[in-house]
Amino acid sequence: MSFAPVHRLILALLPGPRTQGMADTLVEETDRFIARPLPLFVSDGLKMYIQALLRRYHYTREFARTGKPGRPRKALQLPLQELRYAQVVKKRRNGRVVGVEKRIIFGSPDDIPRSEISTSYIERQNLTLRQENHRLERKTLGYSKDDKWLGYQCTFYRTHCNFVRTNDALKIPVEPPQKAYLRRKYQKRTPLMSLGITDHVWSMDELLRYPYYKTSTN
């Protein structure tokens, strides 16, 4: 899962094993929804994300031939100057977390505040995902038995969270009318309302009836 913590927005949600191919796909899917300049990327200590980000955000440095015998020096893939990436590595002992290390992989320590190197929000979202998604429950009859249908369900869950489900962290105060002795109220918002993409909380009926694709009339 990739997650924009400021707006509580799920950018990509892909079911599957934690392989290099899945990490590459996750970064590619995420890149479709982010703007430039690049945001700060933060993940756990999985090394596959390093290679996935480097493949997506790099420039190639070529080396001129020296004219000497032997193979020429291979070109290098170097990270873009705007790429910032850090990891939160948890050290465990006997199943308990005994230490947390924050590592800066790409970028300058001066440009990456230590307070922003955190995975707390996405870890909380992962917990909510498993609590509410019956297909991910272990040792029950409801777990998903087909990767294709699990993928469909994850797509629906991501859409529901972004359009329909409100988040208390995104609510904004609504001032009462003048000379009205009313308690301050708040307007609840969804992640896409926080981004300004939609101006209201979608209902399930609106979500399911929305024509998200158009058929050809030719």
DADA-V955135 format. One record per backbone hydrogen bond with DSSP energy under -1.0 kcal/mol. CO is the residue of the C=O (numbers start at 1). NH is the residue of the N-H. If there is no record, write none. Layout:
# DADA-V955135
CO,NH
CO,NH
This chain:
# DADA-V955135
2,11
2,12
4,9
9,4
12,2
17,19
19,23
20,24
21,25
22,26
23,27
24,28
25,29
26,30
27,31
30,33
41,86
43,88
46,49
47,50
47,51
48,52
49,53
50,54
51,55
52,56
53,57
57,80
59,78
61,76
76,61
78,59
80,83
84,41
85,105
85,106
86,43
87,103
89,101
91,98
91,99
93,96
96,93
99,91
101,89
103,87
106,85
108,111
113,116
114,117
116,118
119,123
120,124
121,125
122,126
123,127
124,128
125,129
126,130
127,131
128,132
129,133
133,136
134,137
135,144
146,150
147,151
148,152
149,153
150,154
151,155
152,156
153,157
154,158
155,159
156,160
157,161
158,162
159,163
160,164
160,165
162,192
163,202
167,170
172,187
174,185
177,180
180,182
185,174
187,172
189,167
190,194
191,195
192,197
192,198
203,207
204,208
205,209
210,212
